[in-house]
Amino acid sequence: MWKWLWSLNIPPKIRLFGWKCCRNILPTNLSLAKRMPQKDPMCRICQGEEESIMHALFHYHWASKVWDDSNLSIMDELAKSKNLGTLFSTISVKLREEVRLLWVVA
């Protein structure tokens, strides 16, 4: 997965962000609360869930609206994924299969 992530033709800061997400090292309230017990892990905006990377990027109300309105069909994979690493792995496999299929059809 790391080779795939680092080989993407995207700006380095986006690659680094993806890597940090997959490694679960972004400073979300949940990750900070694990290191500082006095820290509240709940999302300060919605107060409905712990603020994890998955919550911030996908489950939070406005984030999920963005994904719903996009043409990307990742919602099924998202429902099955417990973290961003498994989500990226699943999506990368799916993309490779689609590219292979397009190559065969062409």
Phi, psi and omega in degrees: 000323183294320177301316180299313182297314182286341181272352180297142180272071180226163180302144182305324181292331177287319176300315180297319177299314178299318179296315179296322177297313181295326180276356179059045182243015173283146184280068175281165179301322180295314181291326177291323180294333177292330180266335181231096185304335180283349181282133178281122182281353184287150176296126181290337184276308185260338183056017183262337182215163171292142182277089174260174177297316180299321178295311184297322185266338187227316189274333179303142187312307184288326177295317180293328176295320178299313180294320178297322182279347180281166178270005180278133182261072180249359186297323178296315179295322180298319181296329182273341187271135178268339178211171185291329178299313179291326177296312179299318179299314180298315181294319181295321177296316180298317179296317179299320179296319179294320179295317177300317180297317178298321180294319180293318181293321181290000000 
